[in-house]
């Protein structure tokens, strides 16, 4: 991993940036990485968070004296226990609208944060705010501070999403079959896009009667009037679509700033190796032979689906680490003896980056969240994609047909339902996918491609690399605006 950049160490410490993450692990983590990157350039960073999120964030930034926390209270959400200040605390993603509504009540305390900074003569160069916190634009305008938006998605996923929402009312798109090619006017893609690749929620946002439509319209309007967007990606991966993304912003000179992979700027995998049982387990296995399996922190994976996944992994005869978030799932009868020694089921938090960086890992069965995609690229691990929600189907298409760094388990091949539990992928599909990724010629091509891209990703954050240059240009541009 690269050494932290240092050529901007002459920047005065009074240069200050505020970062306001959305309260969800997948959104917060890359902004913590960005905070560390800016801190190594001798900028002061203030992270806005809430009390229940502060402890975890503090653990991550404790070695960075230029990063500070400012806590603001999170309002209680009716029908949910207190505190409920992170999407990880939600019993189901069906409560997400209530959570979004609660975040809008953070505007008043955020106003006070910037007022305090103004009173002390330390207004920031900018506020880097998550897309879901659209109210921050009004506060930034009030104090004449540029607002920069952050999504957590890659460039191409954002472009496709924006083009689709723009044309969502198109009769042909709305009524096309799930496998029928979808043409988005004015957008040329490196692969064929189908309706099944579009997040289901986006179709509902074209309905004016949907209570979330107005909320997302307001978020979109806040974004297009922002100073620009930060993308956790790098030019060599997605530069062809940057112009399309920038075309959505209304401010003159608004830019899409690609300076990822953000976590590669610092050699900081967090956690103690000596106490990590997963690392000890991996040390006992052959290089490049273990499959790592994780579906992120947000997806509601049914217990029946978890049964099918563990059966498929056992059938594949490859050693595996399977991260399970469910508190109610138990290993199916008859599998305990078969899995023992071959697989490790991890029920507690694991350090995904540390696992992916281990020489024993040879493949990643993933939900295809963008953070996981970038980590796979950076650690040269090919993906077996099984998208679950949000923009993950788009990421899956991009990974397989755009970047060529993975294979896909067919979606909908064995959909079944028992009670309230849904099985979208059967054990046979899991077994076949793992064996194709690890043993086939197609899997070998994906492995070679991800190795090549991983080298480029690491070069991008080095001095004179594309992402490093973009990061320094970003700071210089903000400094000029401030002066």
C-alpha positions, 0 to 999 in steps of 0.5 A, a space after each residue: 500500500 502506498 505511503 501518505 502523500 506529503 507534498 502539500 505539507 506547507 498548507 497552513 493548518 488553518 485550512 479546514 474542511 467539514 465532512 458530514 457523512 450519512 449515518 450508514 456504514 457503507 457511506 461513512 467508511 469512505 468519508 473517514 478514508 477521505 478525512 484521513 487523506 486530507 489530514 495527511 495533507 495537513 488540513 484540519 477536518 471536522 466530522 459531523 456525527 451523532 452520539 451513537 455513531 461517535 464512538 466507532 468513528 473516534 476509534 477509526 481516527 484516533 491516530 489522526 490529530 488533525 481530525 476532530 468530531 463535532 456531535 449533534 443530537 439525532 431525533 428519536 424515530 417513532 416506533 423504533 427504540 432509542 438510540 436509532 442513529 444508524 441504518 444498521 440499527 433499523 430492524 428492516 430497510 422498510 423503516 428507511 423513509 422514517 430514518 430519512 425524515 429524521 435526518 432532515 431535523 439535523 439542519 438546525 444543529 448543523 446551522 449552529 455548528 457553522 455559526 460557531 465556526 464563523 464566530 470563531 473565525 474558522 469557517 471551512 473551505 467547504 462542506 463535503 456532505 453525503 447526497 442523502 443530507 441535501 439540507 446541508 446546501 441551504 446551510 452552506 449557502 447561508 454561510 457562503 461555504 461551497 457544498 461538495 456532494 458525496 454519493 458512495 457510488 462510482 461514476 458510471 453507476 451515478 451517470 446511469 442512475 441520473 439518466 434513468 431518472 431523467 427518462 423514467 417516465 418514458 413509456 418504452 422503458 417503464 413497459 419493457 421486459 426485464 431482459 429487454 435492452 434499455 436505451 437511455 437517450 444520449 448515453 453510450 454504454 460499454 455494455 447492454 443495459 436491461 431493466 433488471 439492472 436498474 434498481 427497483 426503487 428508481 421505478 417507484 420514484 417516477 410515481 408522483 404519489 410515492 411519498 419518497 418521490 418529493 424527498 428524492 427530487 429535493 435531494 437531486 435539486 440540492 445536488 445539482 446546485 452544489 459546487 461539485 461531487 467527490 467520487 471514490 474512483 480513479 480516472 483510469 477506471 471511469 474517466 470516459 463518463 466523468 463529462 456526463 456526470 458533470 453535465 448534471 451540475 448547474 454551478 459554473 465550473 462544477 466538477 466531478 473529482 475522482 481521487 480514489 480508492 480513498 483508503 489506499 492513501 493511508 496504510 491503515 487497515 485498523 484492528 489487531 492482527 494477533 487477535 483476529 481469528 479469521 487471519 489465523 484461520 487464513 494463515 493455515 490455507 493455501 495461497 489464492 484458494 479461499 473464497 470470501 463471502 459477504 453481502 454487506 451490512 444492509 441487505 436483508 438476506 433471509 435465513 432460507 437464502 443463507 441455508 442455500 448459500 452455505 450448502 452451495 459453498 460446501 458443495 463447491 469444495 473450496 475453503 471459505 469464510 462466510 460473514 453472516 449478519 443474521 442473529 437468528 440463522 443457525 447452521 442447517 442440520 447435517 452441515 456442521 461436520 461437513 463445514 468444519 475445517 473447510 469453512 469459517 462462519 463469522 458472526 461478528 464484525 470482520 475487517 474485510 480489507 485485512 481479509 481481502 489483502 490476505 494471500 490465501 484469498 482467491 475470490 470474493 462472493 459479494 453483493 457488489 457494493 461499491 466499497 467492496 468493488 474498490 477493495 477487490 480491485 485494490 487487493 487484486 481479488 476477482 469477484 463473483 457478484 450476487 447483487 442484493 439492493 440499491 445500485 448493486 445490480 448496476 455495479 454487478 453489470 459494470 464489474 462483469 461486462 464493463 471492467 471484466 473483473 468478475 463473474 455473475 451468479 444468474 439472478 432469478 434462476 431459482 427464485 422460491 418463497 417459503 413463508 416470508 423468506 425468499 430464495 433468489 439463488 439456489 445452492 447449485 448456482 452458488 456451487 457452479 459460480 464459485 467453481 467457475 470463478 476459481 477454476 475456469 478459463 473465464 475466471 482466470 481472465 477476470 483474475 488477470 484483469 483485476 490484477 492489472 487494474 489493482 496495479 493501476 489503482 495503487 499507482 493512481 494515489 501515488 505522487 503524480 498519479 491521477 487521483 493524487 493530482 486530482 486531490 491536490 487540484 481540489 484543495 487548490 481550487 477550494 483555496 482560490 474560492 476562499 481567497 
